[in-house]
Amino acid sequence: MTPAFDTSPVRPLPAFADDAQRKIRPTYWLTAYVVMRVWSFRVFISARCRRIVHATWAFALGASLGCTPSTPSTGSAVSRGAWIRVWSDEFDGAAGARIDSTKWRYDTADGCGAAICGWGNDEKEYYTDLPENIALSGQGQLLIVARRAPAGLTCHYGPCRYTSAKITTRGKMDIHPGRVEARIKLPAGQGLWPAFWMLGRRCPATPWPECGELDIMENRGSEPATTSSALHGPGYSGNTPFAHAHSLERGTFSDDFHTFTVEWDSLAVRFFVDDTVRYRVTRSEVEQFGKSVLDQSFFLVLNLAVGGTLDGDPKSDAIFPAAMLVDYVRVYRPARP
């Protein structure tokens, strides 16, 4: 974006959420059956083959645990190879619950209150904190839903056409150079503009683009198989030379969840899709255009915009309601001192 600114019953997702949006639940009975069968069989095989059976048992157990939602606390440090997790939101909670106010804040309205009507991009959504636009799914996900606006709501261009939601960690958490990732399933439809991005921690006191921006993931709703990443700063903003699009070989980003990641330090920034590096920019490349914004902390932004300069205003309202699902957001620091 370029704007400045067990046994408990499981509650179902809203009606507009399809089955592919639901998290896989652990199949403990299947794992138990596999373990018992393997353990019975191992008494008849050689010691060498037992090692193979043990590996099979570990794989089966690992597959089961891999389907179990994790709930690390914000303050815990979880290792991920060269990275240590220092913050996360797994979005666990009851269906319809609000976001964790210790981690996030809402940006609301149409941007005019911040003197950037249309959020700097002629967007047509009015952001709210209402549960019909943003809430926990009850399945370990955050739902951000764009809808047709109700009557009586006024935007900078007249009666509001759409409502949606936007949250940030501004004033809650500054992310130092490291690694940030989120697992997201995108909506599809021309005119939608889902994004996962970061602004320099001095925004908005330091105006955009001087404060810096890292776009981890943006999507044109009319191109559901393609996402893009970008870097914005003084001398390389808006139509920045540091932008890169990535397209899936099969399917779309609205078919299933995908992981979007950024790693950065003072020397370079790398953007990933599904743990594969898709784009890299170095400080020396940036400084050919202006001052680098990499050597600083940022805050996070998640939003689903509608209309504006990226994909145009929707040509049809049949795409609504449109839901962006966020499975988790995780922040890491380097494991090295």
Secondary structure, DSSP 8 states (H G I E B T S, - for coil): --------------TTS-GGGS-----HHHHHHHHHHHHHHGGGS-HHHHHHHHHHHHHHHHHHHHTS-----TT--EEETTEEEEEEE---S-TT----TTT-EEE-BSSGGGT-GGGGTT--EEE---TTTEEE-SSS-EEEEEEE--TT-EETTEE--EEE-EEE-TTT--B-SSEEEEEEE----TTEEEEEEEEETTTTTS-TTTT-EEEEEE--TT-TTEEEEEEEBTTB-SS-S-EEEEE-SSS-TTTS-EEEEEEE-SSEEEEEETTEEEEEEEHHHHTTTS----SS-EEEEEEEEESSTTT-S-S-GGG-SEEEEEEEEEEEEES--
